[in-house]
Amino acid sequence: MNSKEKRELAENIDEALSDPTADWQFLVMVVISVFIALMILLPKIYLRNSIYYQSRAIDRLETQYGALLEEHKLLSRKVEGMKVKNQILDTLF
């Protein structure tokens, strides 16, 4: 290779590396791609989080409901026992 060919090769490399349109086009494509990905993924993430927290609240309420049912049964038995006791005491007097 002579010096002229080396100079031409160096100029071609510099020209390819310093192409401003390629950098801006790539940056614009990356920004658009990220924006589209966020537009698709953010609603999905929001819905999954909402469903998760709602299911936790429902589970907590179901647990409380079960505990209240058991307490109701216990109180109903106590009231029934008090009614029977009251009826027995009323017949004795």
NULUMPA-69548 format. One record per residue: residue in one letter; x, y, z of N, C-alpha, C, CB in turn. Coordinates in nm, 4 decimals, padded with zeros to 6 digits, m for minus. Glycine has a CB too. Layout:
BEGIN
<rec r="A" n_px="X" n_py="Y" n_pz="Z" ca_px="X" ca_py="Y" ca_pz="Z" c_px="X" c_py="Y" c_pz="Z" cb_px="X" cb_py="Y" cb_pz="Z"/>
...
! end
This chain:
BEGIN
<rec r="M" n_px="00.0836" n_py="m00.1175" n_pz="00.0000" ca_px="00.0000" ca_py="00.0000" ca_pz="00.0000" c_px="00.0887" c_py="00.1247" c_pz="00.0000" cb_px="m00.0954" cb_py="m00.0007" cb_pz="00.1215"/>
<rec r="N" n_px="00.0509" n_py="00.2144" n_pz="m00.0845" ca_px="00.1272" ca_py="00.3389" ca_pz="m00.0851" c_px="00.0588" c_py="00.4422" c_pz="00.0042" cb_px="00.1424" cb_py="00.3931" cb_pz="m00.2292"/>
<rec r="S" n_px="00.1188" n_py="00.5544" n_pz="00.0182" ca_px="00.0687" ca_py="00.6551" ca_pz="00.1106" c_px="m00.0654" c_py="00.7130" c_pz="00.0658" cb_px="00.1703" cb_py="00.7663" cb_pz="00.1255"/>
<rec r="K" n_px="m00.0870" n_py="00.7192" n_pz="m00.0649" ca_px="m00.2153" ca_py="00.7704" ca_pz="m00.1158" c_px="m00.3295" c_py="00.6780" c_pz="m00.0754" cb_px="m00.2111" cb_py="00.7854" cb_pz="m00.2698"/>
<rec r="E" n_px="m00.3131" n_py="00.5491" n_pz="m00.0888" ca_px="m00.4155" ca_py="00.4513" ca_pz="m00.0517" c_px="m00.4406" c_py="00.4539" c_pz="00.0985" cb_px="m00.3739" cb_py="00.3101" cb_pz="m00.0959"/>
<rec r="K" n_px="m00.3319" n_py="00.4704" n_pz="00.1752" ca_px="m00.3480" ca_py="00.4775" ca_pz="00.3207" c_px="m00.4288" c_py="00.6007" c_pz="00.3607" cb_px="m00.2107" cb_py="00.4798" cb_pz="00.3898"/>
<rec r="R" n_px="m00.3986" n_py="00.7128" n_pz="00.2936" ca_px="m00.4719" ca_py="00.8352" ca_pz="00.3234" c_px="m00.6203" c_py="00.8216" c_pz="00.2884" cb_px="m00.4107" cb_py="00.9529" cb_pz="00.2476"/>
<rec r="E" n_px="m00.6504" n_py="00.7623" n_pz="00.1739" ca_px="m00.7880" ca_py="00.7418" ca_pz="00.1313" c_px="m00.8610" c_py="00.6477" c_pz="00.2284" cb_px="m00.7918" cb_py="00.6850" cb_pz="m00.0121"/>
<rec r="L" n_px="m00.7938" n_py="00.5444" n_pz="00.2698" ca_px="m00.8525" ca_py="00.4502" ca_pz="00.3645" c_px="m00.8817" c_py="00.5195" c_pz="00.4981" cb_px="m00.7585" cb_py="00.3297" cb_pz="00.3857"/>
<rec r="A" n_px="m00.7892" n_py="00.6018" n_pz="00.5460" ca_px="m00.8083" ca_py="00.6745" ca_pz="00.6713" c_px="m00.9231" c_py="00.7734" c_pz="00.6578" cb_px="m00.6793" cb_py="00.7476" cb_pz="00.7121"/>
<rec r="E" n_px="m00.9324" n_py="00.8425" n_pz="00.5432" ca_px="m01.0420" ca_py="00.9371" ca_pz="00.5211" c_px="m01.1769" c_py="00.8648" c_pz="00.5183" cb_px="m01.0206" cb_py="01.0144" cb_pz="00.3895"/>
<rec r="N" n_px="m01.1818" n_py="00.7484" n_pz="00.4562" ca_px="m01.3064" ca_py="00.6702" ca_pz="00.4511" c_px="m01.3479" c_py="00.6237" c_pz="00.5907" cb_px="m01.2899" cb_py="00.5484" cb_pz="00.3578"/>
<rec r="I" n_px="m01.2527" n_py="00.5834" n_pz="00.6697" ca_px="m01.2821" ca_py="00.5399" ca_pz="00.8072" c_px="m01.3325" c_py="00.6578" c_pz="00.8897" cb_px="m01.1563" cb_py="00.4777" cb_pz="00.8737"/>
<rec r="D" n_px="m01.2645" n_py="00.7728" n_pz="00.8780" ca_px="m01.3089" ca_py="00.8916" ca_pz="00.9517" c_px="m01.4486" c_py="00.9343" c_pz="00.9091" cb_px="m01.2108" cb_py="01.0070" cb_pz="00.9309"/>
<rec r="E" n_px="m01.4741" n_py="00.9268" n_pz="00.7802" ca_px="m01.6058" ca_py="00.9663" ca_pz="00.7288" c_px="m01.7154" c_py="00.8722" c_pz="00.7809" cb_px="m01.6051" cb_py="00.9668" cb_pz="00.5741"/>
<rec r="A" n_px="m01.6871" n_py="00.7445" n_pz="00.7857" ca_px="m01.7857" ca_py="00.6481" ca_pz="00.8343" c_px="m01.8101" c_py="00.6638" c_pz="00.9839" cb_px="m01.7400" cb_py="00.5060" cb_pz="00.8038"/>
<rec r="L" n_px="m01.7050" n_py="00.6943" n_pz="01.0588" ca_px="m01.7194" ca_py="00.7084" ca_pz="01.2034" c_px="m01.7858" c_py="00.8395" c_pz="01.2431" cb_px="m01.5844" cb_py="00.6981" cb_pz="01.2698"/>
<rec r="S" n_px="m01.7713" n_py="00.9427" n_pz="01.1644" ca_px="m01.8244" ca_py="01.0729" ca_pz="01.2023" c_px="m01.9546" c_py="01.1054" c_pz="01.1307" cb_px="m01.7226" cb_py="01.1802" cb_pz="01.1739"/>
<rec r="D" n_px="m02.0292" n_py="01.0074" n_pz="01.0880" ca_px="m02.1566" ca_py="01.0301" ca_pz="01.0196" c_px="m02.2616" c_py="01.0686" c_pz="01.1229" cb_px="m02.2011" cb_py="00.9036" cb_pz="00.9396"/>
<rec r="P" n_px="m02.3022" n_py="01.1960" n_pz="01.1283" ca_px="m02.3963" ca_py="01.2399" ca_pz="01.2319" c_px="m02.5380" c_py="01.1864" c_pz="01.2114" cb_px="m02.4002" cb_py="01.3904" cb_pz="01.2364"/>
<rec r="T" n_px="m02.5775" n_py="01.1580" n_pz="01.0892" ca_px="m02.7147" ca_py="01.1116" ca_pz="01.0666" c_px="m02.7361" c_py="00.9717" c_pz="01.1229" cb_px="m02.7474" cb_py="01.1130" cb_pz="00.9173"/>
<rec r="A" n_px="m02.6352" n_py="00.8878" n_pz="01.1172" ca_px="m02.6489" ca_py="00.7512" ca_pz="01.1693" c_px="m02.6680" c_py="00.7543" c_pz="01.3204" cb_px="m02.5251" cb_py="00.6658" cb_pz="01.1327"/>
<rec r="D" n_px="m02.5972" n_py="00.8409" n_pz="01.3881" ca_px="m02.6110" ca_py="00.8499" ca_pz="01.5331" c_px="m02.7497" c_py="00.8994" c_pz="01.5731" cb_px="m02.5042" cb_py="00.9422" cb_pz="01.5905"/>
<rec r="W" n_px="m02.7976" n_py="01.0034" n_pz="01.5076" ca_px="m02.9290" ca_py="01.0578" ca_pz="01.5427" c_px="m03.0420" c_py="00.9616" c_pz="01.5062" cb_px="m02.9507" cb_py="01.1918" cb_pz="01.4729"/>
<rec r="Q" n_px="m03.0293" n_py="00.8970" n_pz="01.3941" ca_px="m03.1328" ca_py="00.8010" ca_pz="01.3547" c_px="m03.1402" c_py="00.6855" c_pz="01.4532" cb_px="m03.1060" cb_py="00.7477" cb_pz="01.2135"/>
<rec r="F" n_px="m03.0247" n_py="00.6389" n_pz="01.4935" ca_px="m03.0219" ca_py="00.5291" ca_pz="01.5898" c_px="m03.0807" c_py="00.5732" c_pz="01.7233" cb_px="m02.8782" cb_py="00.4779" cb_pz="01.6091"/>
<rec r="L" n_px="m03.0445" n_py="00.6925" n_pz="01.7684" ca_px="m03.0967" ca_py="00.7441" ca_pz="01.8951" c_px="m03.2480" c_py="00.7618" c_pz="01.8888" cb_px="m03.0297" cb_py="00.8775" cb_pz="01.9302"/>
<rec r="V" n_px="m03.2986" n_py="00.8133" n_pz="01.7799" ca_px="m03.4438" ca_py="00.8311" ca_pz="01.7643" c_px="m03.5136" c_py="00.6955" c_pz="01.7645" cb_px="m03.4762" cb_py="00.9079" cb_pz="01.6334"/>
<rec r="M" n_px="m03.4572" n_py="00.5985" n_pz="01.6986" ca_px="m03.5186" ca_py="00.4646" ca_pz="01.6956" c_px="m03.5187" c_py="00.4020" c_pz="01.8341" cb_px="m03.4443" cb_py="00.3728" cb_pz="01.5968"/>
<rec r="V" n_px="m03.4109" n_py="00.4216" n_pz="01.9098" ca_px="m03.4050" ca_py="00.3673" ca_pz="02.0453" c_px="m03.5091" c_py="00.4346" c_pz="02.1341" cb_px="m03.2642" cb_py="00.3854" cb_pz="02.1049"/>
<rec r="V" n_px="m03.5218" n_py="00.5663" n_pz="02.1252" ca_px="m03.6201" ca_py="00.6393" ca_pz="02.2066" c_px="m03.7613" c_py="00.5958" c_pz="02.1706" cb_px="m03.6048" cb_py="00.7920" cb_pz="02.1873"/>
<rec r="I" n_px="m03.7901" n_py="00.5827" n_pz="02.0433" ca_px="m03.9232" ca_py="00.5373" ca_pz="02.0006" c_px="m03.9493" c_py="00.3953" c_pz="02.0486" cb_px="m03.9366" cb_py="00.5446" cb_pz="01.8473"/>
<rec r="S" n_px="m03.8500" n_py="00.3091" n_pz="02.0395" ca_px="m03.8667" ca_py="00.1699" ca_pz="02.0847" c_px="m03.8939" c_py="00.1632" c_pz="02.2346" cb_px="m03.7415" cb_py="00.0871" cb_pz="02.0508"/>
<rec r="V" n_px="m03.8196" n_py="00.2411" n_pz="02.3116" ca_px="m03.8415" ca_py="00.2431" ca_pz="02.4570" c_px="m03.9805" c_py="00.2969" c_pz="02.4891" cb_px="m03.7335" cb_py="00.3287" cb_pz="02.5276"/>
<rec r="F" n_px="m04.0221" n_py="00.4011" n_pz="02.4205" ca_px="m04.1551" ca_py="00.4587" ca_pz="02.4430" c_px="m04.2651" c_py="00.3573" c_pz="02.4119" cb_px="m04.1740" cb_py="00.5848" cb_pz="02.3570"/>
<rec r="I" n_px="m04.2526" n_py="00.2870" n_pz="02.3017" ca_px="m04.3530" ca_py="00.1851" ca_pz="02.2659" c_px="m04.3540" c_py="00.0722" c_pz="02.3685" cb_px="m04.3250" cb_py="00.1281" cb_pz="02.1247"/>
<rec r="A" n_px="m04.2357" n_py="00.0302" n_pz="02.4115" ca_px="m04.2296" ca_py="m00.0771" ca_pz="02.5123" c_px="m04.2953" c_py="m00.0330" c_pz="02.6423" cb_px="m04.0834" cb_py="m00.1185" cb_pz="02.5388"/>
<rec r="L" n_px="m04.2724" n_py="00.0915" n_pz="02.6827" ca_px="m04.3359" ca_py="00.1421" ca_pz="02.8048" c_px="m04.4866" c_py="00.1523" c_pz="02.7887" cb_px="m04.2784" cb_py="00.2786" cb_pz="02.8422"/>
<rec r="M" n_px="m04.5326" n_py="00.1944" n_pz="02.6733" ca_px="m04.6765" ca_py="00.2055" ca_pz="02.6491" c_px="m04.7440" c_py="00.0687" c_pz="02.6566" cb_px="m04.7028" cb_py="00.2700" cb_pz="02.5122"/>
<rec r="I" n_px="m04.6726" n_py="m00.0340" n_pz="02.6177" ca_px="m04.7295" ca_py="m00.1692" ca_pz="02.6213" c_px="m04.7195" c_py="m00.2288" c_pz="02.7615" cb_px="m04.6581" cb_py="m00.2605" cb_pz="02.5198"/>
<rec r="L" n_px="m04.6063" n_py="m00.2097" n_pz="02.8290" ca_px="m04.5810" ca_py="m00.2790" ca_pz="02.9549" c_px="m04.6392" c_py="m00.2097" c_pz="03.0776" cb_px="m04.4347" cb_py="m00.2951" cb_pz="02.9734"/>
<rec r="L" n_px="m04.6461" n_py="m00.0782" n_pz="03.0808" ca_px="m04.6940" ca_py="m00.0087" ca_pz="03.2004" c_px="m04.8391" c_py="m00.0440" c_pz="03.2372" cb_px="m04.6823" cb_py="00.1408" cb_pz="03.1797"/>
<rec r="P" n_px="m04.9326" n_py="m00.0471" n_pz="03.1417" ca_px="m05.0682" ca_py="m00.0884" ca_pz="03.1813" c_px="m05.0732" c_py="m00.2320" c_pz="03.2359" cb_px="m05.1625" cb_py="m00.0762" cb_pz="03.0622"/>
<rec r="K" n_px="m04.9936" n_py="m00.3185" n_pz="03.1775" ca_px="m04.9899" ca_py="m00.4573" ca_pz="03.2235" c_px="m04.9373" c_py="m00.4649" c_pz="03.3670" cb_px="m04.9021" cb_py="m00.5431" cb_pz="03.1297"/>
<rec r="I" n_px="m04.8307" n_py="m00.3910" n_pz="03.3959" ca_px="m04.7753" ca_py="m00.3896" ca_pz="03.5318" c_px="m04.8757" c_py="m00.3310" c_pz="03.6291" cb_px="m04.6439" cb_py="m00.3096" cb_pz="03.5366"/>
<rec r="Y" n_px="m04.9419" n_py="m00.2221" n_pz="03.5902" ca_px="m05.0416" ca_py="m00.1590" ca_pz="03.6771" c_px="m05.1560" c_py="m00.2558" c_pz="03.7082" cb_px="m05.0969" cb_py="m00.0309" cb_pz="03.6113"/>
<rec r="L" n_px="m05.2058" n_py="m00.3241" n_pz="03.6069" ca_px="m05.3158" ca_py="m00.4182" ca_pz="03.6280" c_px="m05.2746" c_py="m00.5349" c_pz="03.7167" cb_px="m05.3662" cb_py="m00.4704" cb_pz="03.4947"/>
<rec r="R" n_px="m05.1552" n_py="m00.5870" n_pz="03.6970" ca_px="m05.1089" ca_py="m00.6979" ca_pz="03.7811" c_px="m05.0965" c_py="m00.6558" c_pz="03.9268" cb_px="m04.9746" cb_py="m00.7504" cb_pz="03.7308"/>
<rec r="N" n_px="m05.0433" n_py="m00.5359" n_pz="03.9510" ca_px="m05.0320" ca_py="m00.4870" ca_pz="04.0882" c_px="m05.1692" c_py="m00.4645" c_pz="04.1495" cb_px="m04.9508" cb_py="m00.3578" cb_pz="04.0924"/>
<rec r="S" n_px="m05.2612" n_py="m00.4093" n_pz="04.0726" ca_px="m05.3963" ca_py="m00.3863" ca_pz="04.1231" c_px="m05.4642" c_py="m00.5180" c_pz="04.1591" cb_px="m05.4798" cb_py="m00.3104" cb_pz="04.0195"/>
<rec r="I" n_px="m05.4529" n_py="m00.6153" n_pz="04.0726" ca_px="m05.5132" ca_py="m00.7458" ca_pz="04.0989" c_px="m05.4512" c_py="m00.8091" c_pz="04.2226" cb_px="m05.4967" cb_py="m00.8388" cb_pz="03.9776"/>
<rec r="Y" n_px="m05.3201" n_py="m00.7975" n_pz="04.2373" ca_px="m05.2518" ca_py="m00.8565" ca_pz="04.3529" c_px="m05.3016" c_py="m00.7945" c_pz="04.4832" cb_px="m05.0996" cb_py="m00.8381" cb_pz="04.3405"/>
<rec r="Y" n_px="m05.3072" n_py="m00.6605" n_pz="04.4885" ca_px="m05.3489" ca_py="m00.5961" ca_pz="04.6124" c_px="m05.4969" c_py="m00.6178" c_pz="04.6407" cb_px="m05.3188" cb_py="m00.4480" cb_pz="04.6066"/>
<rec r="Q" n_px="m05.5797" n_py="m00.6245" n_pz="04.5367" ca_px="m05.7216" ca_py="m00.6530" ca_pz="04.5574" c_px="m05.7407" c_py="m00.7960" c_pz="04.6084" cb_px="m05.8007" cb_py="m00.6317" cb_pz="04.4265"/>
<rec r="S" n_px="m05.6645" n_py="m00.8902" n_pz="04.5571" ca_px="m05.6780" ca_py="m01.0283" ca_pz="04.6029" c_px="m05.6317" c_py="m01.0416" c_pz="04.7476" cb_px="m05.5977" cb_py="m01.1231" cb_pz="04.5123"/>
<rec r="R" n_px="m05.5291" n_py="m00.9648" n_pz="04.7860" ca_px="m05.4866" ca_py="m00.9656" ca_pz="04.9272" c_px="m05.5963" c_py="m00.9114" c_pz="05.0172" cb_px="m05.3582" cb_py="m00.8829" cb_pz="04.9458"/>
<rec r="A" n_px="m05.6633" n_py="m00.8040" n_pz="04.9742" ca_px="m05.7718" ca_py="m00.7456" ca_pz="05.0527" c_px="m05.8886" c_py="m00.8434" c_pz="05.0620" cb_px="m05.8182" cb_py="m00.6121" cb_pz="04.9907"/>
<rec r="I" n_px="m05.9203" n_py="m00.9100" n_pz="04.9527" ca_px="m06.0295" ca_py="m01.0074" ca_pz="04.9530" c_px="m05.9964" c_py="m01.1236" c_pz="05.0457" cb_px="m06.0570" cb_py="m01.0590" cb_pz="04.8101"/>
<rec r="D" n_px="m05.8732" n_py="m01.1714" n_pz="05.0410" ca_px="m05.8323" ca_py="m01.2818" ca_pz="05.1284" c_px="m05.8439" c_py="m01.2418" c_pz="05.2754" cb_px="m05.6878" cb_py="m01.3251" cb_pz="05.0965"/>
<rec r="R" n_px="m05.8021" n_py="m01.1204" n_pz="05.3081" ca_px="m05.8118" ca_py="m01.0722" ca_pz="05.4461" c_px="m05.9584" c_py="m01.0648" c_pz="05.4904" cb_px="m05.7447" cb_py="m00.9334" cb_pz="05.4597"/>
<rec r="L" n_px="m06.0445" n_py="m01.0152" n_pz="05.4016" ca_px="m06.1870" ca_py="m01.0059" ca_pz="05.4348" c_px="m06.2504" c_py="m01.1441" c_pz="05.4510" cb_px="m06.2612" cb_py="m00.9270" cb_pz="05.3268"/>
<rec r="E" n_px="m06.2103" n_py="m01.2395" n_pz="05.3675" ca_px="m06.2627" ca_py="m01.3754" ca_pz="05.3803" c_px="m06.2210" c_py="m01.4381" c_pz="05.5130" cb_px="m06.2147" cb_py="m01.4622" cb_pz="05.2637"/>
<rec r="T" n_px="m06.0977" n_py="m01.4112" n_pz="05.5548" ca_px="m06.0500" ca_py="m01.4625" ca_pz="05.6836" c_px="m06.1307" c_py="m01.4023" c_pz="05.7979" cb_px="m05.9000" cb_py="m01.4318" cb_pz="05.7025"/>
<rec r="Q" n_px="m06.1538" n_py="m01.2723" n_pz="05.7915" ca_px="m06.2339" ca_py="m01.2064" ca_pz="05.8948" c_px="m06.3775" c_py="m01.2582" c_pz="05.8937" cb_px="m06.2326" cb_py="m01.0539" cb_pz="05.8746"/>
<rec r="Y" n_px="m06.4321" n_py="m01.2829" n_pz="05.7752" ca_px="m06.5686" ca_py="m01.3340" ca_pz="05.7641" c_px="m06.5787" c_py="m01.4726" c_pz="05.8292" cb_px="m06.6122" cb_py="m01.3404" cb_pz="05.6153"/>
<rec r="G" n_px="m06.4805" n_py="m01.5578" n_pz="05.8039" ca_px="m06.4812" ca_py="m01.6912" ca_pz="05.8652" c_px="m06.4732" c_py="m01.6824" c_pz="06.0167" cb_px="m06.3650" cb_py="m01.7752" cb_pz="05.8119"/>
<rec r="A" n_px="m06.3889" n_py="m01.5920" n_pz="06.0674" ca_px="m06.3772" ca_py="m01.5751" ca_pz="06.2123" c_px="m06.5085" c_py="m01.5237" c_pz="06.2714" cb_px="m06.2619" cb_py="m01.4783" cb_pz="06.2463"/>
<rec r="L" n_px="m06.5731" n_py="m01.4311" n_pz="06.2022" ca_px="m06.7006" ca_py="m01.3784" ca_pz="06.2513" c_px="m06.8112" c_py="m01.4838" c_pz="06.2490" cb_px="m06.7427" cb_py="m01.2580" cb_pz="06.1683"/>
<rec r="L" n_px="m06.8088" n_py="m01.5714" n_pz="06.1490" ca_px="m06.9079" ca_py="m01.6804" ca_pz="06.1463" c_px="m06.8898" c_py="m01.7732" c_pz="06.2658" cb_px="m06.8965" cb_py="m01.7610" cb_pz="06.0150"/>
<rec r="E" n_px="m06.7645" n_py="m01.8068" n_pz="06.2952" ca_px="m06.7398" ca_py="m01.8928" ca_pz="06.4115" c_px="m06.7816" c_py="m01.8237" c_pz="06.5405" cb_px="m06.5918" cb_py="m01.9320" cb_pz="06.4188"/>
<rec r="E" n_px="m06.7542" n_py="m01.6947" n_pz="06.5514" ca_px="m06.7949" ca_py="m01.6208" ca_pz="06.6701" c_px="m06.9468" c_py="m01.6151" c_pz="06.6805" cb_px="m06.7364" cb_py="m01.4794" cb_pz="06.6679"/>
<rec r="H" n_px="m07.0131" n_py="m01.6008" n_pz="06.5676" ca_px="m07.1598" ca_py="m01.5993" ca_pz="06.5674" c_px="m07.2145" c_py="m01.7325" c_pz="06.6167" cb_px="m07.2138" cb_py="m01.5686" cb_pz="06.4264"/>
<rec r="K" n_px="m07.1560" n_py="m01.8427" n_pz="06.5694" ca_px="m07.2004" ca_py="m01.9748" ca_pz="06.6147" c_px="m07.1813" c_py="m01.9885" c_pz="06.7652" cb_px="m07.1237" cb_py="m02.0864" cb_pz="06.5408"/>
<rec r="L" n_px="m07.0667" n_py="m01.9463" n_pz="06.8151" ca_px="m07.0383" ca_py="m01.9536" ca_pz="06.9584" c_px="m07.1374" c_py="m01.8709" c_pz="07.0382" cb_px="m06.8961" cb_py="m01.9064" cb_pz="06.9872"/>
<rec r="L" n_px="m07.1632" n_py="m01.7494" n_pz="06.9932" ca_px="m07.2581" ca_py="m01.6631" ca_pz="07.0638" c_px="m07.4002" c_py="m01.7187" c_pz="07.0565" cb_px="m07.2544" cb_py="m01.5217" cb_pz="07.0056"/>
<rec r="S" n_px="m07.4359" n_py="m01.7769" n_pz="06.9433" ca_px="m07.5700" ca_py="m01.8371" ca_pz="06.9311" c_px="m07.5864" c_py="m01.9518" c_pz="07.0304" cb_px="m07.5942" cb_py="m01.8881" cb_pz="06.7866"/>
<rec r="R" n_px="m07.4821" n_py="m02.0326" n_pz="07.0476" ca_px="m07.4888" ca_py="m02.1421" ca_pz="07.1458" c_px="m07.5030" c_py="m02.0870" c_pz="07.2880" cb_px="m07.3628" cb_py="m02.2316" cb_pz="07.1359"/>
<rec r="K" n_px="m07.4286" n_py="m01.9794" n_pz="07.3178" ca_px="m07.4387" ca_py="m01.9204" ca_pz="07.4512" c_px="m07.5777" c_py="m01.8635" c_pz="07.4756" cb_px="m07.3333" cb_py="m01.8110" cb_pz="07.4693"/>
<rec r="V" n_px="m07.6337" n_py="m01.7969" n_pz="07.3757" ca_px="m07.7692" ca_py="m01.7408" ca_pz="07.3898" c_px="m07.8705" c_py="m01.8525" c_pz="07.4071" cb_px="m07.8063" cb_py="m01.6539" cb_pz="07.2672"/>
<rec r="E" n_px="m07.8549" n_py="m01.9573" n_pz="07.3309" ca_px="m07.9475" ca_py="m02.0707" ca_pz="07.3431" c_px="m07.9379" c_py="m02.1332" c_pz="07.4816" cb_px="m07.9181" cb_py="m02.1767" cb_pz="07.2350"/>
<rec r="G" n_px="m07.8153" n_py="m02.1466" n_pz="07.5318" ca_px="m07.7967" ca_py="m02.1998" ca_pz="07.6672" c_px="m07.8600" c_py="m02.1094" c_pz="07.7716" cb_px="m07.6482" cb_py="m02.2176" cb_pz="07.6975"/>
<rec r="M" n_px="m07.8481" n_py="m01.9791" n_pz="07.7551" ca_px="m07.9080" ca_py="m01.8851" ca_pz="07.8491" c_px="m08.0605" c_py="m01.8906" c_pz="07.8419" cb_px="m07.8586" cb_py="m01.7425" cb_pz="07.8209"/>
<rec r="K" n_px="m08.1154" n_py="m01.9100" n_pz="07.7215" ca_px="m08.2614" ca_py="m01.9225" ca_pz="07.7081" c_px="m08.3116" c_py="m02.0470" c_pz="07.7800" cb_px="m08.3021" cb_py="m01.9275" cb_pz="07.5593"/>
<rec r="V" n_px="m08.2407" n_py="m02.1580" n_pz="07.7603" ca_px="m08.2818" ca_py="m02.2830" ca_pz="07.8268" c_px="m08.2730" c_py="m02.2661" c_pz="07.9777" cb_px="m08.1934" cb_py="m02.4028" cb_pz="07.7807"/>
<rec r="K" n_px="m08.1644" n_py="m02.2070" n_pz="08.0237" ca_px="m08.1472" ca_py="m02.1855" ca_pz="08.1672" c_px="m08.2567" c_py="m02.0950" c_pz="08.2209" cb_px="m08.0092" cb_py="m02.1253" cb_pz="08.1969"/>
<rec r="N" n_px="m08.2922" n_py="m01.9921" n_pz="08.1464" ca_px="m08.3979" ca_py="m01.9004" ca_pz="08.1886" c_px="m08.5332" c_py="m01.9711" c_pz="08.1931" cb_px="m08.4047" cb_py="m01.7795" cb_pz="08.0942"/>
<rec r="Q" n_px="m08.5613" n_py="m02.0559" n_pz="08.0972" ca_px="m08.6878" ca_py="m02.1290" ca_pz="08.0967" c_px="m08.6965" c_py="m02.2250" c_pz="08.2149" cb_px="m08.7044" cb_py="m02.2056" cb_pz="07.9656"/>
<rec r="I" n_px="m08.5848" n_py="m02.2900" n_pz="08.2448" ca_px="m08.5833" ca_py="m02.3824" ca_pz="08.3591" c_px="m08.6053" c_py="m02.3070" c_pz="08.4895" cb_px="m08.4501" cb_py="m02.4598" cb_pz="08.3648"/>
<rec r="L" n_px="m08.5404" n_py="m02.1924" n_pz="08.5030" ca_px="m08.5562" ca_py="m02.1139" ca_pz="08.6259" c_px="m08.6973" c_py="m02.0568" c_pz="08.6374" cb_px="m08.4534" cb_py="m02.0001" cb_pz="08.6301"/>
<rec r="D" n_px="m08.7596" n_py="m02.0204" n_pz="08.5238" ca_px="m08.8972" ca_py="m01.9682" ca_pz="08.5279" c_px="m08.9964" c_py="m02.0757" c_pz="08.5718" cb_px="m08.9378" cb_py="m01.9134" cb_pz="08.3899"/>
<rec r="T" n_px="m08.9717" n_py="m02.1993" n_pz="08.5345" ca_px="m09.0671" ca_py="m02.3061" ca_pz="08.5724" c_px="m09.0487" c_py="m02.3420" c_pz="08.7192" cb_px="m09.0478" cb_py="m02.4331" cb_pz="08.4831"/>
<rec r="L" n_px="m08.9321" n_py="m02.3184" n_pz="08.7771" ca_px="m08.9123" ca_py="m02.3514" ca_pz="08.9184" c_px="m08.9798" c_py="m02.2516" c_pz="09.0099" cb_px="m08.7649" cb_py="m02.3579" cb_pz="08.9507"/>
<rec r="F" n_px="m08.9929" n_py="m02.1293" n_pz="08.9697" ca_px="m09.0552" ca_py="m02.0283" ca_pz="09.0563" c_px="m09.1964" c_py="m02.0155" c_pz="09.0264" cb_px="m08.9901" cb_py="m01.8957" cb_pz="09.0433"/>
! end
